[in-house]
Amino acid sequence: MTAERADLPFQICGSCKGAWPTWDSFVLDPAVRLLGLQSTIANPDINLLVFEHGCGSTISILSRRLRHLLPEPDPGDPPARLLGTDQCRGHCLHLEDLEACDAPCSNARDRELILIVQRMKKGDSGFAGGRSARG
């Protein structure tokens, strides 16, 4: 994860200019709704979590900015990128698909972020993994 400047807000709405100082203030804001994951075949570091703001705009966050919520990955070889292959279950092909994926794919971790964000929005503070980190 890249370091972010502490003096800047986590996110600013491009439409209404509303600002969220931290990742958790953004995720927990009731006016922010998770729409889904937009995946890229070439590079998982540019996958986007797409949110809708109450003002009607969409806000995209690089999924890597919230990966600190996930448990550390298993050491060793990273999983293969299955998006677009015969082994792909197809979840990442549809933005509105909020399901987890159990395929051994590099996108499976970002799909787990979807579940974590949903649990956080429901007030479940016992989500798995989750290192506390700013940014």
RAVEN-V694950 format. One record per pair of residues at least 12 apart in sequence whose C-alpha atoms are under 6 Angstrom apart, sorted by the first residue. I is the first residue (numbers start at 1). J is the second residue. D is the distance in whole Angstrom. If there is no record, write none. Layout:
# RAVEN-V694950
i->(I I)
j->(J J)
d->(D D)
This chain:
# RAVEN-V694950
i->(9 10 10 23 28 31 31 32 32 33 33 34 35 35 35 36 36 36 36 36 37 37 38 47 47 48 48 48 48 49 49 68 69 69 70 70 71 71 79 79 79 80 80 81 81 82 100)
j->(21 22 23 135 121 53 54 52 53 51 52 51 50 51 96 49 50 95 96 98 49 95 95 62 63 60 61 62 63 61 63 131 130 131 129 130 129 130 104 105 106 105 106 105 106 105 112)
d->(4 5 6 6 6 6 5 6 5 5 5 4 5 5 6 6 5 5 5 6 5 5 6 6 6 6 5 5 5 5 6 6 4 6 5 5 4 6 6 5 5 5 6 5 5 5 6)
